Amino acid sequence: MKHSGSCLCGNIKFEITGEFENFFFCHCQSCRKDTGSAHASNLFSSTAKLKWLKGEKEVQTYNHNNSGHVKSFCPKCSSALPNIQMNGKVLVVPAGCLDTDVETVPTGHIYLNEKANWDHNLEEYPHYEFLPTE
């Protein structure tokens, strides 16, 4: 399996070759803070290979208080990007940065004990194709 991805501004491009073993929605406070959302959506692989096609030297990486919460991103547009974690053993890929479809179905939700108090029954609220103007 081969996937391609990029940041929002197109300054950084990459390719992933291999399979993903897990696809987790992480609700921990750190993931909520760095995504500005209810959860992060990350793919994990211990065998897939990351190849930077453009902008590798531009990629910035932040390890929050050396806690193991690691985020790589584009310094120009702040888009989340893949990174290698756990002493080089695991490739973590933010699902939203992929330009190709993800065939892997989510494995599950993690860190629900830190879930936002407003993150409940979200599917019950109205759905819109675009931002409503009225």
C-alpha positions as CSV (number, residue, x, y, z in Angstrom):
1,M,0.0,0.0,0.0
2,K,1.2,3.5,-0.9
3,H,-0.1,6.8,0.4
4,S,0.8,10.3,-0.4
5,G,0.2,13.4,1.7
6,S,1.0,17.0,2.2
7,C,0.5,20.1,4.3
8,L,-2.2,22.6,3.6
9,C,0.0,25.1,1.8
10,G,1.8,22.4,-0.2
11,N,5.2,23.4,1.1
12,I,5.8,19.8,2.4
13,K,5.0,16.5,0.6
14,F,5.6,12.9,1.6
15,E,4.9,9.3,0.7
16,I,4.1,6.4,3.0
17,T,4.8,2.8,1.8
18,G,3.4,0.0,3.9
19,E,0.4,-1.0,6.0
20,F,-1.1,0.7,9.1
21,E,-1.7,-1.6,12.1
22,N,-3.9,0.8,14.0
23,F,-6.1,3.9,13.5
24,F,-7.0,5.6,16.8
25,F,-9.1,8.6,17.7
26,C,-7.2,10.1,20.7
27,H,-9.2,12.2,23.1
28,C,-6.4,13.1,25.5
29,Q,-6.0,16.7,26.5
30,S,-2.8,17.1,24.6
31,C,-4.3,15.9,21.3
32,R,-7.4,18.1,21.8
33,K,-5.2,21.1,22.4
34,D,-2.9,20.6,19.4
35,T,-5.7,19.8,17.0
36,G,-8.3,22.3,18.4
37,S,-10.8,19.5,18.0
38,A,-12.5,16.7,19.9
39,H,-9.8,14.2,19.1
40,A,-6.8,13.5,17.0
41,S,-7.1,10.9,14.2
42,N,-3.8,9.1,13.9
43,L,-2.6,6.1,11.9
44,F,0.1,3.9,13.4
45,S,2.6,1.5,11.8
46,S,5.7,-0.3,13.0
47,T,6.6,-1.4,9.4
48,A,5.6,1.4,7.0
49,K,8.3,3.7,5.6
50,L,8.1,7.5,5.4
51,K,9.8,9.3,2.5
52,W,9.8,13.0,2.3
53,L,9.3,14.3,-1.3
54,K,9.4,18.0,-0.7
55,G,10.3,20.3,2.3
56,E,11.8,17.7,4.7
57,K,14.2,20.3,6.2
58,E,11.2,22.6,6.9
59,V,9.4,20.1,9.1
60,Q,9.3,21.2,12.7
61,T,8.7,18.7,15.6
62,Y,7.4,19.5,19.1
63,N,7.7,17.0,22.0
64,H,5.5,18.4,24.7
65,N,7.6,18.4,27.9
66,N,9.4,15.3,26.7
67,S,6.1,13.5,27.6
68,G,6.0,11.4,24.4
69,H,3.2,13.6,23.0
70,V,5.0,14.5,19.7
71,K,3.7,16.6,16.9
72,S,5.4,17.4,13.6
73,F,4.1,20.2,11.5
74,C,4.7,22.7,8.7
75,P,6.1,26.0,10.0
76,K,4.3,27.9,7.2
77,C,0.7,26.6,7.6
78,S,0.9,24.6,10.8
79,S,-0.6,21.5,9.3
80,A,0.1,18.3,11.2
81,L,2.6,15.9,9.6
82,P,3.9,12.3,10.1
83,N,6.6,11.6,12.6
84,I,8.6,8.7,14.0
85,Q,8.0,7.9,17.7
86,M,8.9,5.4,20.4
87,N,12.7,5.4,19.7
88,G,12.1,4.9,15.9
89,K,9.7,2.0,16.3
90,V,6.4,3.6,15.3
91,L,5.4,5.9,12.5
92,V,2.5,8.1,13.5
93,V,0.5,9.7,10.6
94,P,-2.2,12.2,11.2
95,A,-5.0,10.9,8.9
96,G,-6.1,14.3,7.8
97,C,-2.7,15.1,6.1
98,L,-3.1,12.2,3.7
99,D,-4.1,13.1,0.1
100,T,-5.1,9.5,-0.6
101,D,-8.0,7.6,0.7
102,V,-7.5,5.6,3.9
103,E,-8.7,2.0,3.6
104,T,-8.0,1.2,7.2
105,V,-11.1,1.4,9.4
106,P,-10.7,3.1,12.8
107,T,-9.5,0.7,15.6
108,G,-11.2,2.7,18.3
109,H,-11.2,5.7,20.6
110,I,-8.5,6.1,23.2
111,Y,-8.0,8.2,26.4
112,L,-11.8,8.6,26.8
113,N,-11.1,9.5,30.5
114,E,-9.9,12.9,29.1
115,K,-12.7,13.4,26.6
116,A,-14.1,16.9,26.3
117,N,-17.3,17.5,28.3
118,W,-19.0,18.7,25.1
119,D,-18.0,15.6,23.1
120,H,-21.2,13.6,23.5
121,N,-23.8,12.4,21.0
122,L,-22.4,14.7,18.3
123,E,-24.2,12.8,15.5
124,E,-27.5,14.0,17.0
125,Y,-26.9,17.6,16.0
126,P,-27.8,19.1,12.6
127,H,-25.6,18.3,9.7
128,Y,-24.8,20.8,6.9
129,E,-23.0,20.4,3.6
130,F,-21.6,23.9,4.0
131,L,-21.4,26.6,6.6
132,P,-25.0,27.8,7.1
133,T,-25.5,31.5,6.4
134,E,-28.8,32.0,8.2
